[in-house]
């Protein structure tokens, strides 16, 4: 049923009805600064205001101190030979130095490459090579992953102790020339350090000492060359071709997207934002951290990664006013055995993103966690990431059933398969245009052209319906993507890895509904004739190849796949069969509600 159209008044007193699925966010401000320029302006106004509190690291930084840390690190990067446009990678869980690396790279015109902390060796190797990372910042280890062992496996020449070997390494192919090991803290408060400095692998303090070789004037001269339209960040998102694509974002993309996330949540200088979301992802880096910095608020880091107890302790101890996360993070806190013993009364707002949010969860978050002003944010990495948002002024019902309207300065439309714009109330692919659109996929002009059309519209692959007031309701995905607990998973990438296994004849990966995570990964697989392999053996092998969240929860060994008469495999038929066999009908109903 097509909804009634919205009436808008224009100058001159004429009223027009908008019958089409097209809407725009009225924009009265855009920040025309680089990230470093904006931080410097905040420091001029409130240098002693708290910028970062890292709970487990026991570290507090004012804006002046954070600025100074980023400047020293930027000078060290310059001394190490990082030029404008060079790629600097970061492979780390959350910590205060992560943000320092971002702003240091931004100061000198380098491009920070975010690397997923869950990556295994093969995924890491691809990203380092595809982006041409010249300098890598990494922590020693994360959870069960020993980062230094994986790096030494990929680049043994950088770990060489012999001067002869080290000298020869300088002439070897490959962009990666140096690794800086950052101190880190585990979830139980244990310190991780690295003191065994090598020719090309440096401890943090040793690397920082290089700043003495570059003056503040030289840094300022470099910073003056950086423009807000220059690239500053590459974030990798899995592609349907089986290889991740590097979404390239500018200072202007990130700073303004953060600002409008802040506006949706009504953040200000008194806001204390608790962020358990990972910084490598837009939700943590842009919609949380940069949103807080955009208005001069305080960022609270509960721990290196999400863990319910550390978040609850941080909210209470730091009197946090805002909290971000995917729905599963909020559920985990609400259902924790000690939840009721913590004081959440300081909370006012925050956001949910990354997966559909049931109305019941929104109500619990508002009442039991005191987050009455929680909002819903929607978008994708390619739009920096916000496209639409609800605001604190929307009703709880609207915030629970839609993903809001176009953020300021962004246009949104819904189109059919031919690209024709649809009437309001009709389902179509969601497209957007505006200041958040990426610069492109790194070193992949063909993929960029396939994503952004000649008129500048970015095609999201998501399906939705726009109502009379311009609010979007997500109804499905055109692209073959799984969203598991806020992580975007493209089946093709997992299938490519599985097809490299000597026992696998063919693999088909798809998503099935899950009450807690939104979706779970399912696999149907055929094995080669005369070969035997168990589920445990196959998944054990796969865990060594891909991040843990990509490993299927459900596996079925089959002799054939459902197909059309033309030989196309029907994943929807597999999905329907798995839902029936696993008794997931009620979860599927929640997903489509």
C-alpha positions, 0 to 999 in steps of 0.5 A: 500500500502506497503511503500518503505523500508529504507536503512541503512549503517552499519560499513564495508560499507554494506547497508541493506534495512529494510523491516519490521516494526521495528525501533530503536532509536540510543542512545549515552547517558543514565543517570545512576543516581537516581533522587536525585543524578541527582538533586545534580549534577545540584546543584553543577554546577548551585546552584543559577539558578532558578529551579521553579517559581510558579506564583499563589503561588508567590514562586521562588526556585533556584536549591539549595533551591529546593534541601534543601527543598527536603532534609528537607522533606526527613528527616521528612519522615524518622522521621515519620518512612518511610522506603525504599520501603514504599509507599507515596501517593500524592493527589493534584493539581499542586504546588511546594510542589508536586515536593518536595514530589517526590524528598524527597521520591526519596531520601529515597528510598520510592515510590511515588504514584500519585493520580488523583486529580479528584478521588472520595471516591471509587477510592481513597479508592481502590488506597490507599489500593491497593498500601498500602500507608503509608503516604499521602500528600493532599491539603485541597480541589480541585475545588468542591472536599473537600479532607479532608471530603472524607479522614475523611469518609474513615479513621475517626480514623486518624481524632480522637481528643480523645487520647484513640481513637487515640491510638486504631487507631494505631492497626487498619488494613490498611497501611495508618497511617498519613496524611499531609495537604499541603497549596494550592492556588486556581485558584483565588489566595485564600490560603488554609491552615490547622491548626487543627493538630491531632494525625495522620493528620498534617499541613505542618509546623508541619510535616516539624519540624520532620526533627529535629529528623533526621540528614543530615548524617542519610539522606545521609546514607539512600540515599546511599542505593537507586539504580537507578533501584529501584522503585520510582513511581506508576501511576495508569492507568485504566484497562480493568478488571474494576480496575486501575493498578499501573504502577511501574516505576524506577528512571532510567525509569523516568530520561531518559524518561525526558531527551529524551523528553528534547532532542526532544524539544531541551531544555537547561539551558536557557529554561523556561517551562510553564507546565499546565499539571497535575503532577499526569500524565506522561505528566506533571511529566515526559515529562514536569517537569523532562524533564526541570530538566534533563537539568537544565532549569526552570519550570514555574507553572501557576496554580493548574490546567489548566485555559487559563488565568493563562497560558497566564499570566504566559507565558507573565510574565515569558517570557516562552520559552516552553509550553506543553499540550494536543490539547484542552489546545492549542485550549482553549488559541487560542480561548480565547477572550483575547488571542491576548492581551498577548505577546507570542513572547518568546515561541519557542517550546513545545509539544502536546500529549495525543490525535490526533492533526489536521494539522490545529491546528499545523499550528495555534500553530506554527504561532499564538502562535510562537511555531514553534518548537512544537513536538509530543510525543507518548507513554503510562504510562507503557513506562514512558511514551515516546515511539516515538517522533518527533523532532524540526528538522522534518518538520511541515507536519511530526510533524502533521501527525506522532508521530515520531520515536523511542526515543533513546535506544528504539526499536519499532515494529508492529505485527499482532494478532499472534505476527508476525512482519509485513512489513512496511506500514502494520497496526499492534499493536505497541510494544516497548522494552527498558529503559522506560519499567515499572518494572511491575504492582504493586502487579499484576504479571498476568497483567504484564505478559499479557502486557510484553512478554517473549522477553521483548516487551511491547504490547501497544494495539495501532494500527499503520503504520510505514513508510519507514523512521521509522515514526509511524502513529497511526490508532486506538486502539486494546484495548477498550480505550477512550482518552478524552482530554488527559485522558485515560478512560477504558469503563469497569471501568465505566461499573463496577460502573454502574452495581452497580446501582439498576436500571441498568440491563446492561451498555455499554460504548464507545467513539465517536469522538469529534472535541474539546476533540478528543473523548467523552464518550457515554453510552447505558444502559438497565434498570431493568424491572419495574424500571424507572430512568432518565438520570439526575438521573443516571448521578447525581449518577455516578458523585458521584462515578467516576471522572468527565471526565469519566461521559458520555456526551451522554446517550441512554436508549435501550431495547437491544444491537447489538450482533453477532450470538454468543452473543457478544455485538458489540460496533462498531455498537453502535458507528456507530449508535451514530455517525450517529444519532448525526451528528458526521460524520465530527468529525469522518473524522478528527479523522481518517485523 
